[in-house]
Amino acid sequence: MNIHTEVFGVELTFKTSEKLFSYKGADKGTLFMLNKCNINKDDIILDLGCGYGLVGISCAKIAKEENIIMCDNDPLAVQYAKINSQLNNVSNVTVIQSDAYESIDRDDFTLILSNPPYHADFSVPKRFIEQGYKKLIPEGRMLMVTKRLEWYKKKFISVFGGVKIFRMDDYFVFLGIKSSDLKIKKNKNINIQQEIS
């Protein structure tokens, strides 16, 4: 099955499989997260749990392809992400099979993006958030989209010292920024930034 969508003003086409998440069309929550991530050309980006590659391939239309790593635990997702990278002319991205960060050697990311499996228990997003913090450089950002609010809000605050939250319909996008100053991190814990719109 092929699906078509527009991200960052660019028309993209994806081959999908019914065994993969959101195979009938681009997930609204994922598109909402992309809308909030403010990608720079020099960003070093990890698409964590990439599925068939929508996030990483979209980012590669703005950031340098060689600075983008896409990973998924599912070998079928990795296969489709590779196919779709070629299909959308972003052949210099890196696509690897990895259980969360296990096969990710880099720890200099400026941006980590994820739409975690929020129908499961919280062990997967807990690992994504806690270990992701260590993979970011100071001032690096993590954005995550889910349909749950309270647990993610508390987890982002406990790990990042603060969180910014965007809301659209049933979706919440959480933005955590790794502080370069421990004093700032303490202050953020008192003044939690939330933007629910």
N, C-alpha and C positions, 0 to 999 in steps of 0.2 A: 504494500500500500504506500502511496506517496501523499504527503501533505505539503501545503504551501503556507507560508506566513511571512510577514514583514516585520523586521526588527531593525531599529536604528535607521529606518528609511531604506533598508536593503531587502529585496525579495529573496527568500530562501526556500529551498525544496529539501524535504527529508524523506528518505525511505524508512518505513517503520515496520514493526512486527506486532501482531496482537499480543505477543508475550511481553511486550515492553510497556512501561508507563506512558499514558497519554498518547496512544498510537493513532487515534483518530484525528487528532489536531493538537496544535500547540496549547499547552496547559496555561490557563489564564493567570494562575498564581506565579508561574515561572516568568511569564511576560511582564507581570507587575514588578517582580523583583528586578528584572533587567532594566526596567524603566527607572528604578531608584539607585542604580549602582554607579553612575557617573564615571565611566571608564576613560582612562587616559591612555595615550599611545604607548607609554613606557610601563604600564602596569604589568606585573607578573601575576598571572591569574591561574587559580586552580578551580576547575569545574568538578566539584566533588559529588560523585554519584551522577555521572553525566548522561545516563540513559542513551538515547540515540544521537545526542550531541548538540541539542538546540542551544544551550547556554554557551558552551565553549566556542562553537562555530560562530555564533552571533558576536561574541567578544572579539573574535579574530578579524572581524570586519573593521574594528577600530584599533585595537592593540596589535602589537607585533605578533605574528603567528608563532614565532619561535619562543615567545614568552608565555604560551598557553599550554597548560597540561590538563587533560581530561581523563578522569578515571572512573571506573565502575567495578563493582565486585562481580557483576554478571558478564560472562564472556560473550553472550549474545549482544548485550548493550555495547560492549567494546567493539565488536564486529561492525555493528551498524554505525557507530560513531566514526569509525574509520572510513566506511563507505560514504557517509554523508560529508565528511571532511573533503574527500576527493570531489564529490558531487557539487559542492559549493566553493570549490577552488581555494581551499585553505589547507593545502597539503603539508605545511610545515608545523602544524600543531602536533603535540605529542599525545597519543591516546594509549593508555595502559590499563591492564586489569590490576586492581588493587583493592584489598579489603580495607576500606577507609584509607589511612595514610601509610599502610604497611610498606607499599612499594614506592612511596614518594620520598625521594632523597633530599629534595630541596627544602630549605626552611627560610626562604627569602621572599615569600609571597607578599604582594601588596594588596591582593584581593582574593578572597575565597568565597565562592558562590555555591549554594546548595539548596535543593528541594528534598529534604530527607523523607524517608518512609514514615510519615507520621501516623499511619494506622497501626504500626507496630508499637512495642513498648518504647520507653524513652532511652534504652541503653545505646541505640545507634546515634541519635542526635546528641546525647551526652558526650559520647566519644568524639563525634564530629566537632563539637564546640570546644571542649577542653583541649584536645590535641591540636585543633586548628589554631588556637591562640598561640601555641608554641611555634607554629609554622609561619606566622606572620612577622614581618619586620615592625619596628615601632611606627605607629600611625597607620599600620596595615588595617584593612577592613574585612569583616566577615558579614555577608548578607545571607539570610536564610528565610525561606518562605514556608509557612505552615498554615493550618486552619485552627491551631490551638494557641491560646494567648498566655495563660498564667505560668505554666511550667517553663516555657521558653523565655518569658520575660525574666523570671527569677534566675534561670541558668545564665543568661547573658549578663545580668547584673553581677552575679557572683563571680563570673570569669573575667569580664571586661571592665567591671566597675561602673557600668552604665549601659543604657541601651536607647536607641531611637526606634520607634515603632511606627510603621505606616499601615493603614488599613484600607482594604478595598473589598466590599461585600464580605464574604466569609474568610478572606485571606489576610494574613498578617505578615509583613516583611520586617524582620529584625535586623538592625544594623549595629554591630559592635565594632569599636575602634580600639586598637591596642595602644594604650597610652605609652608615651616615651618618658613620662614623669610620674613616679610613684605618688607624689603629693597630689597631682591632678587626679590620679585614679581614686584616691581617698575622697577627694571633693566630689567627684562624679557620683560616688556612692550616696552622697547626701542629696545632690541635685540631679535626680534621674531625668534624663532627656527623653521625653516621649512625644511623639507626634502621631496621633491617630487621626488620619484624614480619609 
